[in-house]
Amino acid sequence: MKIKALWGFVGNAALLGEGVESAKVKRGQVFEDADDEYAHTLIGKKLVVEVGGDGKSKILKPKETKPATPAEKKAAAEKAAAEEEANRLEAERLESERLEAERLEAEQKALAETK
C-alpha cells in the first residue's frame, strides 16, 4: 500500500517497505510498498494517509451536516409520537381480534358439546 507520512514518527522499517533503512519517518515521506495491516494501523492513528495512483492523498471528508432547527426537532418528535400511537392502536386491534377469535372458538366448542 502506498502511504505518505503526515507527521514524523519512529516506525517499523521492515513493515514500511523494502529499501527503508531507518525507522525514523519524516513528514512528507512516501512509502511505496508498506505492509497493508501496518499502513491501516498508521492511518487509524492519523500518522499517514493513503496515496492513490495519481499521487494525491485519499482523504475522506466527513459529510457536512447542519444542526436541526427547533421546528425540525418538533416535527421529528411529533412524527415519532404519531408512529408510536399508530403502533399502540394496531396492537390493541390485534389483541381484540385475538380475543374475539378465542370467544368464537369457545362458543363453537360449547355448541359441539351440547349436541
N, C-alpha and C positions, 0 to 999 in steps of 0.2 A: 504494500500500500504506500502511496506517495503522500508524505506529510511535510508540513512546514512548521517550524517552531515559532510560537508566538512569544515565548519567554525563554530566557536562559535557564537551564537546569542541568543537573547531573543525572544521566540516564544509563541505560544498559547498552553499551556499544554493540554487543553481539546481536541484540534484538532490533537495533536501529537499521541494520542492513549491512551488506558486505562493503568493505572498504572504509568503514568508520573506525578510526583508530582511537579516538578519545571519547570518553564517556561524558565529557563536558559539552553541552549543547549550547550554541549561541542563538540569540534571537534572529529569525530570518533564515536560518539554516534549513535546507531542504534535504530530505532523505527519500531516495527513490524506491527502496525495497525494504521498508520496515515491516516487521512481523505484524500481521493483522491484529492479533489479540492485544499486543503491546501498544500498537497505534491507537486502538479504540480506548484502551486504558488512559493513554495520554490525552486523547480527545476529551474524554469524560472529565479529566482534571483541568481542562481548558489550557493545557500547555502547548498543544499543537492543533492545527486544523488539517483536514484532508485537502489535498490539492488535486484538482481534476486534470484531465488530459490537456486542457487548454492552458494550464499553468495558473489558473485562478483558484482561490480558496473556495471551498464548498461550504460557505457559512449559511446556515439556515436561519432566517429571521423569524421571530415569533409573530404570530398573527396579531395585527393591530386590533384592539378592541376598545370600545368606549364604555364608560360606566353607564349602568342603566339609570334612566331618569325616574323620578318618583312615579310618573304616570305609567311607565313600563313596568315598574315593580308592582304597582297596584293592579294593573291588567293581568300580570302573571299570577298574582295571589288570587284574584277573582276567578281566573281560569282553573287554577288548582282546586279551589273550593267547589266550583261547579262540577268538575270531574269527580271529586270525592262524593258529592251529593248524588250524582248520577250512579256511581258505583254502589252507594248505600241503597238507593232505590231499587237497583237491579237485584241486589242481594235479598232485599225484602220480598220482591216479586218472586224470585226463585224459591224462597222459603215458603211463601204462601202456596205456590203451585205444588211443592212437595207435600205440604200438609193436606191440601185438597186431594191429591192422589192417594195418600195414605187413608184418608177418610173414606173415599170411594172404594178402595180396596177392602177396608174393614166392613163396609156396608154389603158389598158383594159376598164377602166371606160369611157374614151373618145370614144373608138370604140363602146361601147354599146350605148352611147348617140347618135352617128351619124346614127345608124341603124334604 
